[in-house]
Amino acid sequence: MTSLFYSEPELVIALHKLIIFVNPNDLQIFKEITVPDDLTKCGEVKFVISQTEDEGDEDSKQQQQQESLSKESPIIQHVKLSNNSQMLAVTTSGQKALLLYKLRPEHGKLISIRPLTRASSSLVFSKNGKRLLVTDKTGDCYEYDCEDMEAKPKLLLGHLSIVYDVLWSADEKYIITCDRDDKIRVSHYPNTHDIHGYCLGHKEFVSALGFLNNDILISVSGDKSLRLWDFKESKQLKKLDLPAPGLKFSLRLLETDKYQLAVLLYQPNKCVALYEMCRSREEWEFSDCQLLNFPDIIGFSLCFAGERLYVAGAVNQRLSLQVDANSASAPKYWLQMVEDQFKDFEWQPEDKSSWFKKKYDNVSDYLERKQRRIEEKKN
């Protein structure tokens, strides 16, 4: 998987074992973090016993976990930066673990490694960066203490299917999660057994969540819709029909109550839908859709950084980072410089056709046709 997000003044890009923090306005790389090849042999950082509650000798459990972890190489799964940019959380597959890095003033010091029982599906920090929520592919959500590294994680809540995104409300009184079974759940925090309500209406997986403001939630789904919600009232405020299933979105504030909205779509080539949205009296209105063309790229992530819209994806199993042609152009050689950092890493995009209840796949067929064209040219 790859991560792409902007935290002024840094654009953060992660793939395979490497995370880079770059200046989008020049060729400067602020810092780089490389995940260790074997997490069980990081002598300067002690492994913390995972969340299993089995009785027995801790040294024995530690040894068993390390032996289990050492069988595969750790590959970056998800990356999240705290609001104050002090902490970076990284989860890995292969050797499934949660890594915490301190970014300032240490400039990227690994301070803890905690084994994960299952692969992560999403992450979010608390506002002060002292706590972290990690959801996994079985639907569970755990809370980790980012100050007491010896503290065991707390199981807060669970879904019956994979959770694709998780948010804390601005006042941190609610945890909001979305899953493969169409649901958006709003749970009280810290008493997460008390479910405040559900935002229901999507007909396919809900792939991403975000806030328009403290009261309005945004969701995108495989059912080809983006919706606005009053999440405290479990009330749908607006539905926008998308040209294809939605995977991720990014917002850019243009002026008060006016935004530019980019939605990553599950389709090749014209994989980004661009809108302007604004509040007219009490209603939110959307402009007509502008489809952006990124030839041959299988998009995985996108984000606004200033006036530029970046799209990250795969071309021939290598990272491709592109800028919308309508945006301000990137500095000369900037895109090539970034891609060169990852040139040694092959990347196979996740097959998202399995996310759908019924088979829906207009990407795999495209990839097969493309491969046939490549082979025909070789011959």
WONORPE-V116055 format. One record per residue. N is the residue number from 1. SS is DSSP state (@ for helix, = for strand, . for the rest). D_CENTER is the distance of its C-alpha to the mean C-alpha in whole Angstrom. Layout:
BEGIN
n/ss/d_center
N/SS/D_CENTER
N/SS/D_CENTER
END
This chain:
BEGIN
n/ss/d_center
1/./9
2/=/8
3/=/6
4/=/8
5/=/9
6/=/12
7/=/14
8/./18
9/./19
10/=/17
11/=/14
12/=/12
13/=/11
14/=/11
15/=/12
16/./14
17/./16
18/=/16
19/=/14
20/=/16
21/=/16
22/=/18
23/=/21
24/./20
25/./24
26/./25
27/./25
28/./24
29/=/22
30/=/22
31/=/20
32/=/19
33/=/18
34/=/19
35/./18
36/./21
37/./23
38/./24
39/@/22
40/@/26
41/@/28
42/./26
43/./29
44/./29
45/./26
46/./27
47/=/25
48/=/25
49/./26
50/./23
51/./23
52/./26
53/./29
54/./32
55/./35
56/./36
57/./37
58/@/34
59/@/34
60/@/35
61/@/31
62/@/30
63/@/32
64/@/30
65/@/27
66/@/27
67/@/29
68/@/27
69/@/24
70/./26
71/./26
72/./23
73/./21
74/./18
75/=/15
76/=/12
77/=/9
78/=/6
79/=/7
80/=/8
81/=/11
82/./14
83/./15
84/./18
85/./17
86/./19
87/=/16
88/=/13
89/=/12
90/=/11
91/=/11
92/=/13
93/=/14
94/./18
95/./19
96/./17
97/=/16
98/=/15
99/=/16
100/=/16
101/=/18
102/=/20
103/./19
104/./23
105/./25
106/./25
107/./23
108/./20
109/=/22
110/=/21
111/=/22
112/=/21
113/=/20
114/=/20
115/=/20
116/./18
117/./20
118/./17
119/./14
120/=/10
121/=/8
122/=/6
123/=/8
124/=/9
125/=/13
126/./16
127/./17
128/./20
129/./17
130/./20
131/=/18
132/=/14
133/=/13
134/=/12
135/=/12
136/=/13
137/./14
138/./17
139/./16
140/=/17
141/=/15
142/=/17
143/=/17
144/=/18
145/=/20
146/./20
147/./23
148/./25
149/./24
150/./26
151/./25
152/./24
153/./21
154/=/22
155/=/21
156/=/20
157/=/20
158/=/19
159/./19
160/./21
161/./18
162/./14
163/=/12
164/=/9
165/=/8
166/=/10
167/=/12
168/=/15
169/./17
170/./19
171/./22
172/./20
173/./22
174/=/20
175/=/17
176/=/15
177/=/13
178/=/13
179/=/14
180/./15
181/./19
182/./18
183/./18
184/=/17
185/=/18
186/=/19
187/=/21
188/=/23
189/./22
190/./24
191/./26
192/./23
193/./25
194/./26
195/=/24
196/=/25
197/=/24
198/=/22
199/=/21
200/./22
201/./23
202/./20
203/./22
204/./19
205/./15
206/=/13
207/=/10
208/=/8
209/=/10
210/=/11
211/=/15
212/./18
213/./20
214/./21
215/./22
216/=/20
217/=/17
218/=/15
219/=/14
220/=/14
221/=/15
222/./16
223/./20
224/./19
225/=/19
226/=/17
227/=/19
228/=/20
229/=/21
230/=/23
231/./21
232/./24
233/./26
234/./24
235/=/25
236/=/24
237/=/25
238/=/24
239/=/23
240/=/22
241/=/23
242/./21
243/./22
244/./20
245/./17
246/=/14
247/=/10
248/=/9
249/=/11
250/=/12
251/=/15
252/=/18
253/=/21
254/=/24
255/=/26
256/./27
257/./25
258/=/25
259/=/21
260/=/20
261/=/17
262/=/15
263/=/14
264/=/13
265/=/15
266/./16
267/./19
268/./20
269/./21
270/./21
271/./17
272/=/17
273/=/19
274/=/20
275/=/21
276/=/23
277/=/23
278/=/26
279/=/28
280/=/31
281/./33
282/./31
283/=/29
284/=/26
285/=/27
286/=/25
287/./26
288/./27
289/./24
290/=/24
291/=/23
292/=/21
293/./22
294/./21
295/./23
296/./22
297/./18
298/=/16
299/=/13
300/=/10
301/=/8
302/=/10
303/=/11
304/=/14
305/=/16
306/./20
307/./21
308/=/19
309/=/17
310/=/15
311/=/13
312/=/12
313/=/13
314/=/16
315/=/20
316/./22
317/./20
318/=/19
319/=/16
320/=/17
321/=/16
322/=/18
323/=/19
324/./20
325/./24
326/./25
327/./23
328/./25
329/./25
330/./24
331/./26
332/./28
333/./27
334/@/23
335/@/21
336/@/24
337/@/23
338/@/19
339/@/20
340/@/23
341/@/21
342/./19
343/./22
344/./23
345/./19
346/./19
347/./16
348/./17
349/./14
350/./13
351/./16
352/@/14
353/@/18
354/@/18
355/@/16
356/./19
357/./22
358/./24
359/./24
360/./22
361/./21
362/./22
363/./20
364/@/22
365/@/25
366/@/25
367/@/24
368/@/27
369/@/29
370/@/27
371/@/28
372/@/32
373/@/32
374/@/31
375/@/34
376/@/36
377/@/36
378/@/37
379/./40
END
